[in-house]
Amino acid sequence: MTTPTIILDLDGTLIHSAPGIWSSCAAALRALGHEPDPGFDLTALIGPPVEEVMRLLLEPYRDDRVSEGVAAYRADYGQRGLFESVVYPGIPEALRTMRSCGAELILATSKRTEFAQRILQHVGLDDLFVAIHGSEPGGLLDHKPELIAYVIDRNGLKPRYCVMVGDRRYDIVGAHVNEMRALGVLWGYGGRDELEAARADALVGEPSGLANAALAMARAG
């Protein structure tokens, strides 16, 4: 019998990361000589590659120094911002339930792999994952379709026995491009309308229902 594999996003799926991300975005803007708008809503920007986020942040200032902004963001985030991440209540229990039921857990995030590893270590969840994958220098794995394809190839997975779990349309689209089913979570940053528009195969409203929903989908084969 094929082992079910649950592939999970990080931001908005396992952790509430907005405070740290915004803090480091603000630090990057200040490094480029701009005063951040305290009323700016970053929520919709959590999920895409950081280069896209920085481009949108810099547009109001008519500043095209995206690479410089990303470098400043990553410097601050690696030193301070990532430690502001908080695990959603119920997530550790859900992950442990999936593991105890025989599933393998893999992380797939648009964050740099190094940052994802450090966050999971910081919150005590790293030992629950058989693999942690994120973006790498050079930009080849910045987008979810390419990242998920890499995860499948690197881990020798059969997509029909896998489920991608995430809170944004990027997770859903990335899974479907790779012929994998996708489970949308409603406690993150995307919301029901976005996930339904992306045609998530199912939605789950609370972390307490995550393990059963993901395992049932993965085992359906």
Secondary structure as GFF3:
##gff-version 3
##sequence-region A 1 221
A	DSSP	beta_strand	5	8	.	.	.	ID=ss1
A	DSSP	beta_strand	15	16	.	.	.	ID=ss2
A	DSSP	alpha_helix	18	31	.	.	.	ID=ss3
A	DSSP	three_ten_helix	43	45	.	.	.	ID=ss4
A	DSSP	alpha_helix	50	58	.	.	.	ID=ss5
A	DSSP	three_ten_helix	59	61	.	.	.	ID=ss6
A	DSSP	alpha_helix	66	79	.	.	.	ID=ss7
A	DSSP	three_ten_helix	81	84	.	.	.	ID=ss8
A	DSSP	beta_strand	86	87	.	.	.	ID=ss9
A	DSSP	alpha_helix	91	100	.	.	.	ID=ss10
A	DSSP	beta_strand	104	112	.	.	.	ID=ss11
A	DSSP	alpha_helix	113	123	.	.	.	ID=ss12
A	DSSP	three_ten_helix	126	128	.	.	.	ID=ss13
A	DSSP	beta_strand	131	135	.	.	.	ID=ss14
A	DSSP	alpha_helix	144	155	.	.	.	ID=ss15
A	DSSP	three_ten_helix	159	161	.	.	.	ID=ss16
A	DSSP	beta_strand	162	166	.	.	.	ID=ss17
A	DSSP	alpha_helix	169	177	.	.	.	ID=ss18
A	DSSP	beta_strand	181	185	.	.	.	ID=ss19
A	DSSP	alpha_helix	192	197	.	.	.	ID=ss20
A	DSSP	beta_strand	202	204	.	.	.	ID=ss21
A	DSSP	three_ten_helix	207	209	.	.	.	ID=ss22
A	DSSP	alpha_helix	210	219	.	.	.	ID=ss23
###
